[in-house]
Amino acid sequence: MPRLTADALRLAAGGGAAGPLRRFAYDRAAVTPGIVHLGIGAFHRAHMAVYVDAILARDPGWGIIGASLRRPDTRDALKPQDCLYTVVERDASGTACRVVGAILDVLDATTQRRQLLDVMAEPRIRIVSLTVTEKGYCHDPSTGELDAHHPDIVHDLAHPDAPVSAPGLIVAALARRRAAGIPPFTVMSCDNLPANGRTTARIVTRFAALRDPALGRYVAEAVAFPSTMVDRIVPATTEADRRLVAGLTGLDDAWPIVTEPFTQWVIEDRFPAGRPAFESVGAQLVEDVEPFELMKLRMLNGSHSTMAYLGYLGGCQYVAEAVADPRIRGLIYKLMTEEVMPTLPMPRADLEAYRDRLLARFANPALQHRTWQIAMDGSQKLPQRLLGTIRDRLAAGQGSERLALGVAAWMRYVTGIDEAGAPIEVKDPLAARLRDIADAAGRDAAALADGLLGVVEIFGTDLPADTAFRRAVVGQLDSLFRIGALATAARLA
């Protein structure tokens, strides 16, 4: 079977088992780069790159140069196929395939750092966007501030021309542009951070100021950091997905993406260096992203994390399997309705419609979204997904039993042993520290809760001191140890 390349695509038949194979409707030779994207993983390729792909036929100056910051896997998979890849949208109603051509090149920052900085310093690059996950910002999740003691930040301050972190790369490129008299690019975060534009601005500006106070002032005054809200469920690609795409298209794609039909992008319209016409392809350009972002972080992401920990502990490998269990589905419905929705500044009818749409999306039988994948990096995710909601409810004198169960389920998960006694591969920047706390506490719910609540980077100093919150978490954690995840969920469903 031929490998997906530009030549193979030209020779390919019109379609396959999924019907006509949609292809980009422009001459790629006429496309020039206008965007550098840091963190070119599956989510970006299923989301932002698809929007840009739809724009390039009428405005070819916005091609994407992608960069992987940690590993060369994406570059090594996509470069031999001319950076083309297949996006497959699946749900119960059917399957649709398209080949995306918006990515012009992929660089590996670990071996092509100088080339990446050269590209970022080019005048034609007007946007640098990011999907580097929460941990890629080298910040303290409990405060949203730069962690100046993070090993990558320490390295980048000592070696400003050889940065390894996303903040270091952005500031190094901005410093080059400033020295050359080139206007700065816009920095656009597409990660699940609260007020992600303002958070990124604080982190990048602080790093620049630590490197050079004058550079810090320049970044604060001259660089735009629009906030965004991104939404699409994108499971990790599997070998079964690769076989599926080969059967549907007749082409061998080393890194296709299987995702849902739903996609949403809300963008704060602050792009002094110019931008593509995102609104022409379905994105929403707004003055204030925060209400949308808060809704998504608390309802979708908060539910996802709660479902992932409870589902994994309860033996559910996939999200659709977890939400099909009436105990977990009932819990998530009430978590959103009774504890999350009252904290959101949007019309009740809109929130109810969003809740119902989320439950339908979670139940999509065509997506193999692993609970283990969502459970990764919980120390970085909990502050945004659950703890902010809990703080708002505590301030209002309201209970948070279901939210506390989500926190307790994370605590039970990071012990590293599941309910059947099998080891859990806990992927988290703080995994070793969390495991030491868990090992010392054993199955003593109060000791485990107190030990993990003492991790200030996650919980701050306020939540551990709140007796109502601590009591709720200890109670739910005790129940998880005694009767298990599904029975505990049933009590609150």
C-alpha positions as CSV (number, residue, x, y, z in Angstrom):
1,M,0.0,0.0,0.0
2,P,1.5,3.4,-0.9
3,R,2.5,5.8,1.8
4,L,0.5,9.1,2.0
5,T,2.4,11.7,0.2
6,A,1.5,14.6,-2.1
7,D,2.3,12.4,-5.2
8,A,0.4,9.4,-3.9
9,L,-2.6,11.6,-3.1
10,R,-2.7,12.9,-6.6
11,L,-2.7,9.4,-7.9
12,A,-5.2,8.0,-5.4
13,A,-8.7,7.1,-6.4
14,G,-11.5,9.4,-5.5
15,G,-12.5,7.7,-2.3
16,G,-12.9,4.6,-0.3
17,A,-15.1,2.8,2.2
18,A,-15.8,6.1,4.0
19,G,-17.0,7.8,0.8
20,P,-15.2,10.6,-1.1
21,L,-11.8,11.5,0.4
22,R,-11.8,15.2,1.0
23,R,-8.6,17.0,0.1
24,F,-7.3,20.5,0.7
25,A,-8.6,22.8,-2.0
26,Y,-5.5,24.9,-2.7
27,D,-2.0,24.7,-4.3
28,R,0.4,23.9,-1.5
29,A,3.2,25.3,-3.5
30,A,1.6,28.8,-3.2
31,V,1.2,28.6,0.6
32,T,3.8,30.5,2.7
33,P,4.2,30.2,6.5
34,G,2.6,32.7,8.8
35,I,2.2,30.6,12.0
36,V,4.7,28.7,14.1
37,H,2.9,26.2,16.4
38,L,4.8,24.8,19.5
39,G,3.6,21.4,20.6
40,I,2.4,19.9,17.3
41,G,0.5,16.9,18.8
42,A,-2.7,15.3,17.9
43,F,-5.0,18.0,19.3
44,H,-3.5,20.8,17.3
45,R,-3.6,18.7,14.1
46,A,-7.3,17.9,14.7
47,H,-8.3,21.4,15.7
48,M,-6.4,24.6,14.8
49,A,-4.7,23.1,11.7
50,V,-8.1,22.0,10.4
51,Y,-9.4,25.6,10.7
52,V,-6.3,27.0,9.0
53,D,-6.6,24.3,6.3
54,A,-10.0,25.7,5.4
55,I,-8.7,29.2,5.1
56,L,-5.7,28.7,2.9
57,A,-7.6,28.5,-0.4
58,R,-8.5,32.2,-0.1
59,D,-5.5,33.4,2.0
60,P,-2.4,31.3,1.4
61,G,-0.1,33.3,3.7
62,W,-1.0,31.4,6.9
63,G,0.7,28.0,6.5
64,I,1.9,26.4,9.7
65,I,5.4,25.4,10.7
66,G,5.1,22.9,13.6
67,A,7.6,22.2,16.3
68,S,7.8,19.3,18.7
69,L,9.6,20.4,21.9
70,R,10.5,17.0,23.5
71,R,10.6,14.2,21.0
72,P,11.1,13.8,17.2
73,D,8.2,11.4,16.8
74,T,5.8,13.7,15.0
75,R,8.5,15.1,12.7
76,D,9.7,11.6,11.8
77,A,6.2,10.4,11.1
78,L,5.0,13.4,9.0
79,K,8.1,14.5,7.1
80,P,8.3,11.4,4.8
81,Q,4.6,12.1,3.8
82,D,5.1,15.8,3.0
83,C,3.6,16.7,6.4
84,L,0.2,15.5,5.1
85,Y,-2.1,13.5,7.4
86,T,-5.6,12.2,7.6
87,V,-8.4,13.4,10.0
88,V,-11.2,10.9,10.5
89,E,-14.4,12.1,12.1
90,R,-16.5,9.4,13.6
91,D,-19.7,9.0,15.5
92,A,-22.7,6.7,15.5
93,S,-24.0,8.3,12.3
94,G,-20.9,7.5,10.2
95,T,-17.3,8.2,9.2
96,A,-15.7,11.0,7.1
97,C,-12.1,11.4,6.0
98,R,-10.1,14.4,5.0
99,V,-6.4,15.0,4.2
100,V,-5.0,18.2,5.8
101,G,-2.2,20.1,4.1
102,A,-1.9,23.2,6.4
103,I,1.3,22.1,8.0
104,L,4.3,22.9,5.7
105,D,7.1,21.6,7.9
106,V,7.7,20.0,11.3
107,L,10.8,20.7,13.3
108,D,12.2,18.8,16.3
109,A,13.3,21.5,18.9
110,T,15.8,19.1,20.5
111,T,17.9,18.8,17.4
112,Q,16.7,21.8,15.3
113,R,16.6,24.5,17.9
114,R,18.5,27.1,15.9
115,Q,16.4,26.5,12.8
116,L,13.2,26.8,14.9
117,L,14.4,30.1,16.4
118,D,15.4,31.4,12.9
119,V,11.9,30.6,11.6
120,M,10.2,32.3,14.6
121,A,12.3,35.4,14.0
122,E,11.2,35.7,10.4
123,P,9.0,38.8,9.7
124,R,6.4,36.7,7.9
125,I,5.6,34.7,11.1
126,R,2.9,36.8,12.8
127,I,1.4,34.2,15.2
128,V,3.2,31.7,17.5
129,S,0.6,29.4,19.0
130,L,0.9,26.7,21.6
131,T,-0.6,23.4,22.7
132,V,2.1,22.2,25.1
133,T,-0.3,21.0,27.9
134,E,-0.4,22.6,31.3
135,K,3.0,21.3,32.3
136,G,4.7,22.9,29.3
137,Y,4.3,26.4,30.8
138,C,6.7,25.7,33.6
139,H,4.4,27.4,36.0
140,D,2.9,26.9,39.5
141,P,-0.6,25.5,38.7
142,S,-1.9,26.8,42.0
143,T,-1.0,30.5,41.3
144,G,-0.6,30.6,37.5
145,E,2.9,32.2,37.9
146,L,6.2,31.2,36.4
147,D,8.1,28.7,38.4
148,A,11.5,30.3,38.4
149,H,13.0,27.1,40.0
150,H,11.7,24.8,37.3
151,P,14.7,23.0,35.8
152,D,13.9,24.1,32.2
153,I,13.6,27.7,33.3
154,V,16.8,27.6,35.3
155,H,18.5,26.1,32.1
156,D,17.0,28.8,29.8
157,L,18.0,31.7,32.0
158,A,21.6,30.3,32.1
159,H,21.5,29.6,28.3
160,P,19.2,32.2,26.7
161,D,20.2,31.3,23.2
162,A,19.7,27.6,23.6
163,P,16.3,27.4,25.3
164,V,14.4,24.2,25.9
165,S,11.1,25.5,27.3
166,A,8.2,27.1,25.5
167,P,8.6,30.4,27.4
168,G,12.3,30.3,26.7
169,L,11.8,29.7,23.0
170,I,9.2,32.5,22.7
171,V,11.3,35.0,24.5
172,A,14.5,34.1,22.6
173,A,12.6,34.7,19.3
174,L,11.1,37.9,20.5
175,A,14.5,39.2,21.6
176,R,15.9,38.5,18.1
177,R,13.0,40.3,16.5
178,R,13.4,43.3,18.8
179,A,17.1,43.5,18.1
180,A,16.4,43.4,14.3
181,G,13.6,45.9,14.4
182,I,11.0,43.3,13.4
183,P,7.5,43.7,15.0
184,P,6.7,41.0,17.5
185,F,4.4,38.1,16.7
186,T,1.2,37.5,18.6
187,V,1.4,34.6,21.2
188,M,-1.8,32.5,21.2
189,S,-2.2,29.7,23.8
190,C,-4.6,27.0,22.9
191,D,-4.2,25.0,26.2
192,N,-6.5,24.4,29.0
193,L,-5.4,27.1,31.4
194,P,-7.7,29.6,33.1
195,A,-7.5,32.9,31.2
196,N,-4.9,31.3,29.0
197,G,-3.9,34.5,27.3
198,R,-3.3,36.4,30.5
199,T,-1.7,33.4,32.2
200,T,0.7,33.0,29.2
201,A,1.4,36.7,29.2
202,R,2.4,36.6,32.9
203,I,4.6,33.6,32.5
204,V,6.4,34.9,29.3
205,T,6.7,38.5,30.6
206,R,8.2,37.3,33.9
207,F,10.7,35.0,32.2
208,A,11.7,37.9,29.9
209,A,12.1,40.2,32.9
210,L,14.3,37.7,34.7
211,R,16.4,37.4,31.5
212,D,16.6,41.2,31.0
213,P,14.3,43.8,32.7
214,A,14.2,45.9,29.5
215,L,13.2,42.9,27.5
216,G,10.5,42.2,30.1
217,R,9.1,45.7,29.6
218,Y,9.1,45.3,25.9
219,V,7.2,42.0,26.1
220,A,4.7,43.6,28.5
221,E,4.1,46.6,26.3
222,A,4.4,45.2,22.7
223,V,3.3,41.6,22.6
224,A,-0.4,40.5,22.4
225,F,-1.6,37.4,24.2
226,P,-5.2,36.7,23.1
227,S,-7.1,34.2,25.2
228,T,-8.8,31.2,23.5
229,M,-11.2,28.3,24.3
230,V,-10.6,25.2,22.3
231,D,-12.9,22.1,22.3
232,R,-12.6,18.8,20.5
233,I,-12.2,15.3,21.9
234,V,-9.1,13.8,20.4
235,P,-8.0,10.4,21.6
236,A,-4.4,9.2,21.2
237,T,-3.9,7.5,17.8
238,T,-3.7,3.7,18.0
239,E,-2.5,1.0,15.6
240,A,-6.1,0.1,15.0
241,D,-6.7,3.7,13.9
242,R,-3.9,3.4,11.4
243,R,-5.4,0.2,10.0
244,L,-8.8,1.9,9.8
245,V,-7.4,4.8,7.8
246,A,-5.5,2.5,5.5
247,G,-8.7,0.6,4.8
248,L,-10.7,3.7,4.3
249,T,-8.3,5.7,2.0
250,G,-6.0,3.1,0.4
251,L,-3.0,5.1,1.8
252,D,-0.7,4.3,4.6
253,D,-0.6,7.2,7.0
254,A,1.9,7.0,9.8
255,W,0.0,9.4,12.1
256,P,-3.6,9.9,11.3
257,I,-6.1,11.3,13.8
258,V,-9.5,9.9,14.7
259,T,-11.8,12.4,16.4
260,E,-15.4,13.5,16.8
261,P,-17.3,15.7,14.4
262,F,-17.8,18.4,17.0
263,T,-15.3,21.2,17.1
264,Q,-15.4,24.7,18.7
265,W,-12.9,27.5,18.9
266,V,-13.6,30.9,20.7
267,I,-10.9,33.5,20.2
268,E,-10.3,36.9,21.8
269,D,-9.8,39.2,18.8
270,R,-6.4,40.8,19.6
271,F,-3.9,40.3,16.8
272,P,-2.0,43.5,16.1
273,A,0.3,41.7,13.6
274,G,-2.7,40.4,11.6
275,R,-4.5,37.0,11.6
276,P,-6.3,34.6,9.3
277,A,-10.1,35.1,8.9
278,F,-10.9,32.5,11.6
279,E,-14.5,33.6,11.7
280,S,-15.0,32.6,8.1
281,V,-14.5,28.9,9.0
282,G,-16.6,28.7,12.1
283,A,-14.5,30.1,14.9
284,Q,-16.1,32.7,17.2
285,L,-14.2,36.0,17.6
286,V,-15.2,37.7,20.8
287,E,-14.1,40.4,23.2
288,D,-14.2,38.2,26.2
289,V,-13.4,34.5,26.1
290,E,-13.6,33.9,29.9
291,P,-17.3,32.8,30.1
292,F,-16.8,30.2,27.4
293,E,-13.5,29.1,28.8
294,L,-14.8,28.7,32.3
295,M,-17.8,26.7,31.1
296,K,-15.5,24.3,29.1
297,L,-12.9,23.9,31.8
298,R,-15.4,23.2,34.6
299,M,-18.0,21.2,32.7
300,L,-16.1,19.3,30.1
301,N,-12.6,19.1,31.5
302,G,-13.7,18.8,35.2
303,S,-16.2,16.0,34.2
304,H,-13.6,14.3,32.0
305,S,-11.0,14.1,34.9
306,T,-13.6,12.9,37.4
307,M,-14.8,10.3,35.0
308,A,-11.3,9.2,34.1
309,Y,-10.2,8.5,37.7
310,L,-13.4,6.9,38.8
311,G,-13.7,5.0,35.5
312,Y,-10.1,3.7,35.5
313,L,-10.4,2.6,39.1
314,G,-13.7,0.9,38.3
315,G,-12.2,-1.0,35.4
316,C,-13.4,1.1,32.5
317,Q,-10.7,1.5,29.9
318,Y,-12.6,4.0,27.7
319,V,-14.7,7.1,28.4
320,A,-17.7,5.8,26.4
321,E,-17.6,2.7,28.6
322,A,-17.5,4.8,31.8
323,V,-20.3,7.1,30.8
324,A,-22.4,4.0,29.8
325,D,-22.4,2.9,33.4
326,P,-25.4,4.5,35.0
327,R,-23.5,5.1,38.3
328,I,-20.9,7.3,36.6
329,R,-23.3,8.9,34.2
330,G,-25.6,9.9,37.0
331,L,-22.7,11.2,39.1
332,I,-21.4,13.3,36.2
333,Y,-24.9,14.6,35.4
334,K,-25.4,15.8,38.9
335,L,-21.9,17.1,39.2
336,M,-22.4,19.4,36.3
337,T,-26.0,20.3,37.2
338,E,-25.8,20.8,40.9
339,E,-22.3,21.8,41.6
340,V,-20.7,23.3,38.5
341,M,-23.4,25.1,36.6
342,P,-24.3,27.4,39.6
343,T,-20.8,28.8,39.5
344,L,-20.9,29.8,35.8
345,P,-22.0,33.3,34.5
346,M,-24.1,32.0,31.6
347,P,-27.8,31.5,31.0
348,R,-29.1,28.3,32.6
349,A,-30.7,27.1,29.3
350,D,-27.3,27.4,27.5
351,L,-25.6,25.5,30.3
352,E,-28.2,22.7,30.2
353,A,-27.9,22.4,26.5
354,Y,-24.1,22.2,26.8
355,R,-24.3,19.6,29.5
356,D,-26.6,17.4,27.4
357,R,-24.3,17.8,24.4
358,L,-21.3,16.8,26.5
359,L,-22.9,13.6,27.8
360,A,-23.8,12.7,24.2
361,R,-20.2,13.4,23.1
362,F,-18.7,11.4,26.0
363,A,-20.9,8.4,24.9
364,N,-19.7,8.5,21.3
365,P,-19.1,4.7,20.7
366,A,-16.7,5.4,17.7
367,L,-14.1,7.1,19.9
368,Q,-11.6,5.0,21.8
369,H,-10.7,7.7,24.4
370,R,-8.7,6.0,27.1
371,T,-9.4,7.0,30.7
372,W,-5.7,6.5,31.4
373,Q,-4.9,9.2,28.8
374,I,-7.1,11.8,30.5
375,A,-5.8,10.8,33.9
376,M,-2.2,11.9,33.0
377,D,-0.7,15.0,34.6
378,G,-3.4,15.4,37.2
379,S,-1.2,17.6,39.4
380,Q,-1.2,20.2,36.6
381,K,-4.9,19.7,35.7
382,L,-6.7,19.7,39.0
383,P,-6.3,23.4,39.8
384,Q,-8.0,24.4,36.6
385,R,-10.6,21.6,36.3
386,L,-11.9,21.1,39.8
387,L,-10.3,23.3,42.5
388,G,-11.4,26.6,41.1
389,T,-15.0,25.5,41.1
390,I,-14.5,24.2,44.7
391,R,-13.1,27.5,45.8
392,D,-16.1,29.4,44.4
393,R,-18.6,27.0,46.1
394,L,-16.8,27.2,49.4
395,A,-16.8,31.1,49.2
396,A,-20.6,30.9,48.6
397,G,-21.1,28.5,51.6
398,Q,-22.1,25.7,49.3
399,G,-21.2,22.0,49.4
400,S,-19.0,20.2,46.9
401,E,-19.4,16.4,47.6
402,R,-19.1,15.4,43.9
403,L,-16.2,17.7,43.2
404,A,-14.5,16.4,46.3
405,L,-15.0,12.9,45.0
406,G,-13.2,13.9,41.8
407,V,-10.3,15.1,44.0
408,A,-10.4,11.9,46.1
409,A,-10.5,9.7,43.1
410,W,-7.3,11.4,41.9
411,M,-5.7,10.8,45.3
412,R,-6.7,7.1,45.1
413,Y,-5.4,6.9,41.5
414,V,-1.9,8.3,42.4
415,T,-1.4,5.6,45.0
416,G,-0.3,3.6,41.9
417,I,-2.3,0.5,42.7
418,D,-5.8,-0.2,41.3
419,E,-8.8,-1.8,42.9
420,A,-7.7,-5.3,41.7
421,G,-4.2,-4.8,43.2
422,A,-2.5,-4.2,39.8
423,P,0.0,-1.4,39.3
424,I,-1.1,1.9,37.7
425,E,1.4,3.7,35.4
426,V,0.9,7.2,36.9
427,K,2.2,9.8,34.4
428,D,2.7,13.1,36.2
429,P,5.5,15.6,36.7
430,L,5.2,15.0,40.4
431,A,4.6,11.2,40.2
432,A,7.6,10.2,42.4
433,R,6.7,12.7,45.1
434,L,3.0,11.7,45.1
435,R,3.9,8.0,45.3
436,D,6.2,8.6,48.3
437,I,3.3,10.4,50.1
438,A,0.9,7.5,49.2
439,D,3.3,4.8,50.3
440,A,3.8,6.5,53.6
441,A,0.0,6.9,54.2
442,G,-1.0,3.4,53.0
443,R,-4.8,2.9,53.1
444,D,-5.3,5.5,55.8
445,A,-7.7,8.0,54.1
446,A,-7.0,10.8,56.5
447,A,-3.2,10.4,56.3
448,L,-3.3,10.2,52.5
449,A,-5.5,13.2,52.1
450,D,-3.4,15.3,54.5
451,G,-0.2,14.3,52.7
452,L,-1.5,15.1,49.2
453,L,-3.3,18.3,50.4
454,G,0.1,19.4,51.6
455,V,1.4,19.7,48.0
456,V,1.2,23.5,47.8
457,E,1.8,23.6,44.1
458,I,-1.6,21.9,43.6
459,F,-3.8,22.9,46.5
460,G,-2.3,26.2,47.7
461,T,-2.5,27.0,51.3
462,D,-6.2,27.9,51.5
463,L,-7.9,24.5,50.6
464,P,-5.9,22.4,53.1
465,A,-7.0,24.8,55.8
466,D,-10.7,24.6,55.0
467,T,-12.2,22.0,57.3
468,A,-15.3,21.4,55.2
469,F,-13.3,20.7,52.1
470,R,-10.9,18.4,54.0
471,R,-13.7,16.5,55.6
472,A,-15.4,16.0,52.3
473,V,-12.3,14.7,50.6
474,V,-11.4,12.4,53.5
475,G,-14.9,11.0,53.5
476,Q,-14.9,10.3,49.8
477,L,-11.4,8.8,49.9
478,D,-12.4,6.5,52.7
479,S,-15.4,5.3,50.7
480,L,-13.2,4.6,47.7
481,F,-10.9,2.4,49.8
482,R,-13.8,0.6,51.5
483,I,-16.4,0.0,48.7
484,G,-14.6,1.1,45.5
485,A,-15.1,3.7,42.8
486,L,-18.4,2.5,41.2
487,A,-20.2,2.0,44.5
488,T,-19.0,5.4,45.7
489,A,-20.2,7.0,42.5
490,A,-23.6,5.4,42.9
491,R,-24.0,7.1,46.3
492,L,-23.9,10.5,44.7
493,A,-25.5,9.6,41.3
